[in-house]
Amino acid sequence: MEYVISTGLIAGVIHVVGGADHLIAMTPSSITSPKIALKNGISWGLGHSSGVILLSILAIFFKDLAHLNKFSYLAEFLVGISLLIIGVIAIKNSFKFNIHSHLHEHNNGISHKHFHYHKNINKNHSRHSHVLTSLGLLHGIAGGSHLIALIPALALPFEEAIAYLISYLFGSLIIMTFFTYLISLSTLNAGKRAIKKLIGFAGGISFAMGLFWVQKSSSLFIG
């Protein structure tokens, strides 16, 4: 059982790290305070896990994989559209991003700076979390890589198959949460201009990746 769990965890981690669209989609949302970045990663991870479960259920009920592939291509197209939207929003926010800092001094005399991030959408953080969950859901049902990774579960006994699936989902959730938190920490002490440029750059990469996904998936979906 330990081998099954560890294999599922590794498969989940490799799937997220190996998918550039996953990391690119979440990078703009990671350049913020560590606490918010952590919440963003969890929101995406929960949606992604839900998408994988949905795709697994569809794979069981759909005998004809051609229909499932058609559904997956449509999801890939929507992922591409979402990457375009994320890119535009990130570039737009890079001009509106309000960052200020203040000096914080401890009782032992050691002082350091704290950076605070403010955007006009702070009051809509709950809605933002739902958007990230929906984005994760799309990524979860897009592409056939999930089905390939879940093939080992088909050859396992029921209990071990469930353990493998849960481990796979948990691994993908943990690695994305770790990624967003790491990005946040690495940019925490960057200068104001550098952070704005990073957000704009991340938005540009997201937009470019979105164009690629739209072109690729639309040809497959329409064809």
SVG drawing of the C-alpha trace seen along z (x, -y; Angstrom):
<svg xmlns="http://www.w3.org/2000/svg" viewBox="-22 -53 41 59">
<polyline fill="none" stroke="black" stroke-width="0.4" points="0.0,0.0 2.9,-2.4 4.2,-1.9 0.8,-2.6 0.5,-5.8 4.0,-7.0 3.5,-6.2 0.3,-8.2 1.9,-11.2 4.8,-11.2 2.4,-10.9 0.4,-13.9 3.5,-16.0 5.0,-15.1 1.7,-15.9 1.5,-19.4 5.2,-20.2 5.2,-18.7 2.3,-20.9 3.6,-24.3 0.0,-25.6 -0.6,-24.8 2.3,-26.8 1.9,-29.7 -1.8,-30.1 -1.0,-30.4 2.1,-32.6 0.3,-35.9 -1.8,-35.0 1.3,-33.9 3.0,-37.3 1.2,-38.5 1.4,-38.1 2.3,-34.5 -1.0,-34.0 -3.0,-34.9 -0.8,-32.9 -1.3,-29.9 -5.0,-30.3 -4.9,-30.7 -2.9,-27.5 -5.3,-25.5 -8.3,-26.9 -6.8,-25.9 -5.8,-22.5 -9.3,-21.7 -10.7,-22.6 -8.1,-20.5 -8.8,-17.5 -12.5,-17.9 -11.8,-18.0 -9.7,-14.8 -12.5,-13.0 -15.1,-14.2 -12.9,-13.1 -12.4,-9.7 -16.1,-9.2 -16.7,-10.2 -14.1,-7.7 -15.9,-4.9 -19.3,-5.8 -18.1,-6.6 -17.3,-3.4 -16.3,-5.4 -13.1,-7.3 -13.7,-9.5 -16.5,-11.3 -14.3,-11.7 -11.5,-13.1 -13.9,-15.6 -15.0,-16.7 -11.3,-17.0 -10.5,-19.1 -13.3,-21.5 -11.9,-21.8 -8.4,-22.5 -9.9,-25.3 -11.5,-26.8 -8.2,-26.6 -6.6,-28.5 -9.3,-31.2 -8.8,-31.4 -5.0,-31.8 -5.7,-34.7 -8.0,-36.3 -5.5,-35.8 -2.8,-37.3 -4.8,-40.4 -5.9,-40.9 -2.3,-40.4 -0.9,-43.0 -3.7,-45.4 -3.1,-44.9 0.6,-45.4 -0.2,-49.1 -2.7,-49.4 -0.8,-47.4 -0.4,-49.5 2.6,-48.5 3.8,-50.2 6.2,-49.3 6.9,-50.2 9.7,-49.5 8.9,-47.1 11.2,-46.9 11.3,-44.0 11.9,-44.3 15.5,-43.2 16.2,-46.2 16.3,-44.3 14.2,-45.9 13.1,-44.9 10.7,-46.1 7.2,-44.7 5.7,-45.0 1.9,-45.3 0.1,-44.6 -3.2,-46.2 -5.4,-45.7 -8.9,-47.0 -10.2,-43.4 -9.3,-42.8 -12.9,-43.1 -13.8,-40.3 -11.3,-37.8 -14.0,-35.2 -15.1,-35.5 -11.4,-35.4 -11.0,-32.1 -14.1,-30.7 -12.5,-31.7 -9.3,-29.9 -11.2,-26.8 -13.1,-26.9 -9.7,-27.4 -8.3,-24.3 -11.4,-22.4 -10.8,-23.2 -7.2,-22.1 -8.4,-18.9 -10.6,-17.8 -8.4,-19.1 -6.1,-16.7 -5.7,-13.0 -2.6,-13.1 -4.8,-12.5 -6.2,-9.3 -2.7,-8.0 -1.5,-8.8 -4.6,-7.0 -4.2,-3.9 -2.3,-2.1 -5.4,-2.4 -7.3,-0.2 -5.0,2.7 -5.2,2.4 -7.7,3.8 -10.5,1.4 -9.0,0.2 -5.5,-0.3 -7.0,-2.0 -8.8,-4.5 -5.6,-5.1 -3.7,-5.7 -6.3,-8.2 -6.4,-10.1 -2.6,-10.2 -2.5,-11.5 -5.0,-14.3 -3.2,-15.1 0.2,-15.3 -1.1,-17.6 -2.7,-19.9 0.4,-20.0 2.8,-20.8 0.7,-23.6 0.2,-25.1 4.0,-24.8 4.7,-26.4 2.4,-29.5 3.9,-29.9 7.4,-29.6 6.8,-32.2 5.3,-34.6 8.3,-34.2 10.8,-34.7 9.2,-38.0 8.3,-39.2 11.4,-41.4 11.6,-42.5 11.4,-46.2 8.1,-47.8 9.1,-48.3 10.4,-44.7 7.2,-43.2 5.1,-45.2 7.4,-44.0 7.2,-40.4 3.4,-40.5 3.3,-42.1 5.8,-39.5 3.8,-36.6 0.7,-38.0 2.5,-38.1 3.6,-34.5 0.1,-33.5 -1.3,-35.3 1.2,-33.6 0.5,-30.2 -3.3,-30.9 -2.9,-31.6 -1.0,-28.4 -3.6,-26.3 -6.5,-27.9 -4.9,-27.3 -4.0,-23.7 -7.2,-22.7 -9.5,-24.4 -8.0,-22.5 -8.5,-19.2 -12.0,-20.1 -13.3,-21.5 -11.6,-18.8"/>
</svg>
